[in-house]
Amino acid sequence: MNKVTSALLFEMGNYYRDFLLKNGIAKLFSWVDQNNHQYLLMTSWLNEYADMDSPAGRELEDDFLRYLVQKYDAKCYSRTSMWAQEGGLIEVGVLAVEKDSPTATMLYAPAEFAEPKPGDTQRKVASIGEYKASSGDRDKLALGWLFNDKKIEEKKIAALEVLLKEMEPRIVNRPLPTAGQ
């Protein structure tokens, strides 16, 4: 893993931990362009355009993230997630994928939900354990394949451009901390 991808992985690991503990559950997607600028998008906002649990919603998310990676000529990206394991164990993770590497790296940690309070509309995370690292074939990991050569259908590009214009005010853009330039 190169220095920029490593910086993105650890930056997003720390950011996601803080975000979950302060704000609740969300999926975040971040990418770094050729000038070491980091972009950050909360993909949960895509629910405004499609049911992200439906096949059409997942296809929209896949196409949009692939579009971002291609449009911004990303050299790496990361995706955060939360999932349930057998026995009720909850884990959070950050996947980092580098353009020129066939492997991807993931940080993952156990998490616990807080007891819901009356009126809560979303579950809150009470604690997150220490991250552990793992790596594997990027094409077999969730969203690890966004750098593959698959092209977006021409008829979808116009719609994705409109979606990007609507989402741009919500995309955070800053130099990647600790990446060195």
NUNUDO-800294 format. One record per residue (C-alpha): residue number from 1; residue in one letter; chain; x, y, z. Coordinates in steps of 0.1 Angstrom, whole numbers, plus 5000, padded with zeros to 4 digits. Layout:
// NUNUDO-800294
   num   residu   chaine      x      y      z
   NUM        A        A      X      Y      Z
...
This chain:
// NUNUDO-800294
   num   residu   chaine      x      y      z
     1        M        A   5000   5000   5000
     2        N        A   5014   5034   4991
     3        K        A   5017   5064   5014
     4        V        A   4986   5081   5001
     5        T        A   4964   5051   5004
     6        S        A   4977   5043   5038
     7        A        A   4970   5080   5049
     8        L        A   4935   5077   5035
     9        L        A   4928   5044   5053
    10        F        A   4939   5057   5087
    11        E        A   4923   5091   5082
    12        M        A   4890   5075   5073
    13        G        A   4893   5050   5102
    14        N        A   4897   5078   5127
    15        Y        A   4871   5100   5110
    16        Y        A   4845   5071   5108
    17        R        A   4850   5062   5145
    18        D        A   4844   5099   5155
    19        F        A   4815   5102   5131
    20        L        A   4797   5071   5143
    21        L        A   4801   5080   5180
    22        K        A   4788   5116   5175
    23        N        A   4763   5113   5146
    24        G        A   4750   5078   5143
    25        I        A   4751   5053   5114
    26        A        A   4761   5063   5079
    27        K        A   4781   5051   5049
    28        L        A   4809   5073   5038
    29        F        A   4829   5072   5005
    30        S        A   4861   5090   5001
    31        W        A   4886   5093   4972
    32        V        A   4919   5110   4965
    33        D        A   4927   5126   4931
    34        Q        A   4961   5128   4915
    35        N        A   4968   5161   4934
    36        N        A   4963   5144   4968
    37        H        A   4930   5161   4974
    38        Q        A   4906   5141   4994
    39        Y        A   4868   5141   4986
    40        L        A   4843   5128   5011
    41        L        A   4806   5120   5004
    42        M        A   4780   5105   5027
    43        T        A   4765   5079   5004
    44        S        A   4734   5077   5026
    45        W        A   4723   5109   5009
    46        L        A   4717   5088   4977
    47        N        A   4685   5075   4995
    48        E        A   4669   5108   4983
    49        Y        A   4671   5095   4948
    50        A        A   4665   5057   4951
    51        D        A   4658   5031   4977
    52        M        A   4694   5020   4984
    53        D        A   4682   4986   4996
    54        S        A   4666   4978   4962
    55        P        A   4685   4964   4932
    56        A        A   4680   4997   4913
    57        G        A   4693   5017   4943
    58        R        A   4724   4995   4946
    59        E        A   4730   4999   4909
    60        L        A   4727   5037   4911
    61        E        A   4752   5037   4940
    62        D        A   4777   5014   4922
    63        D        A   4774   5035   4890
    64        F        A   4777   5068   4908
    65        L        A   4808   5058   4928
    66        R        A   4824   5043   4897
    67        Y        A   4816   5076   4879
    68        L        A   4833   5096   4907
    69        V        A   4864   5074   4906
    70        Q        A   4867   5078   4868
    71        K        A   4858   5115   4866
    72        Y        A   4882   5126   4893
    73        D        A   4909   5102   4881
    74        A        A   4912   5088   4917
    75        K        A   4944   5070   4927
    76        C        A   4927   5054   4957
    77        Y        A   4893   5054   4975
    78        S        A   4878   5042   5007
    79        R        A   4843   5030   5018
    80        T        A   4830   5027   5053
    81        S        A   4804   5002   5064
    82        M        A   4788   4985   5093
    83        W        A   4776   4949   5094
    84        A        A   4762   4923   5117
    85        Q        A   4780   4890   5124
    86        E        A   4766   4858   5137
    87        G        A   4756   4860   5173
    88        G        A   4746   4896   5171
    89        L        A   4782   4910   5169
    90        I        A   4783   4943   5151
    91        E        A   4815   4954   5133
    92        V        A   4825   4986   5116
    93        G        A   4851   4988   5088
    94        V        A   4869   5009   5064
    95        L        A   4880   4995   5030
    96        A        A   4908   5012   5011
    97        V        A   4915   5004   4975
    98        E        A   4945   5016   4955
    99        K        A   4943   5020   4917
   100        D        A   4976   5001   4909
   101        S        A   4972   4973   4934
   102        P        A   4952   4940   4931
   103        T        A   4948   4939   4968
   104        A        A   4927   4960   4992
   105        T        A   4931   4967   5029
   106        M        A   4904   4968   5055
   107        L        A   4904   4981   5090
   108        Y        A   4875   4966   5111
   109        A        A   4865   4967   5147
   110        P        A   4837   4955   5170
   111        A        A   4810   4980   5179
   112        E        A   4782   4982   5204
   113        F        A   4749   5000   5201
   114        A        A   4736   5023   5228
   115        E        A   4703   5016   5244
   116        P        A   4677   5036   5224
   117        K        A   4662   5065   5242
   118        P        A   4625   5075   5238
   119        G        A   4621   5094   5205
   120        D        A   4653   5081   5189
   121        T        A   4648   5077   5152
   122        Q        A   4682   5061   5146
   123        R        A   4703   5037   5166
   124        K        A   4735   5052   5181
   125        V        A   4769   5036   5184
   126        A        A   4780   5035   5221
   127        S        A   4815   5022   5216
   128        I        A   4840   5009   5190
   129        G        A   4868   4986   5198
   130        E        A   4904   4986   5184
   131        Y        A   4908   4983   5147
   132        K        A   4924   4952   5132
   133        A        A   4938   4951   5097
   134        S        A   4931   4926   5069
   135        S        A   4938   4925   5032
   136        G        A   4926   4905   5002
   137        D        A   4918   4905   4966
   138        R        A   4901   4938   4959
   139        D        A   4878   4923   4933
   140        K        A   4862   4900   4959
   141        L        A   4856   4928   4985
   142        A        A   4825   4950   4985
   143        L        A   4831   4979   4961
   144        G        A   4867   4968   4957
   145        W        A   4862   4966   4919
   146        L        A   4855   5003   4911
   147        F        A   4889   5006   4894
   148        N        A   4882   4977   4870
   149        D        A   4878   4986   4833
   150        K        A   4840   4983   4832
   151        K        A   4827   5014   4814
   152        I        A   4795   5032   4824
   153        E        A   4768   5030   4798
   154        E        A   4765   5062   4778
   155        K        A   4728   5066   4785
   156        K        A   4736   5067   4823
   157        I        A   4764   5093   4821
   158        A        A   4740   5123   4816
   159        A        A   4720   5112   4846
   160        L        A   4751   5108   4867
   161        E        A   4764   5142   4857
   162        V        A   4731   5157   4869
   163        L        A   4733   5138   4902
   164        L        A   4769   5150   4907
   165        K        A   4758   5186   4902
   166        E        A   4731   5181   4929
   167        M        A   4756   5164   4952
   168        E        A   4786   5186   4948
   169        P        A   4776   5211   4976
   170        R        A   4777   5181   4999
   171        I        A   4811   5168   4989
   172        V        A   4839   5178   5012
   173        N        A   4872   5186   4994
   174        R        A   4905   5191   5012
   175        P        A   4941   5182   5009
   176        L        A   4946   5147   5024
   177        P        A   4962   5151   5059
   178        T        A   4995   5133   5063
   179        A        A   4998   5123   5027
   180        G        A   5026   5146   5019
   181        Q        A   5027   5164   4986
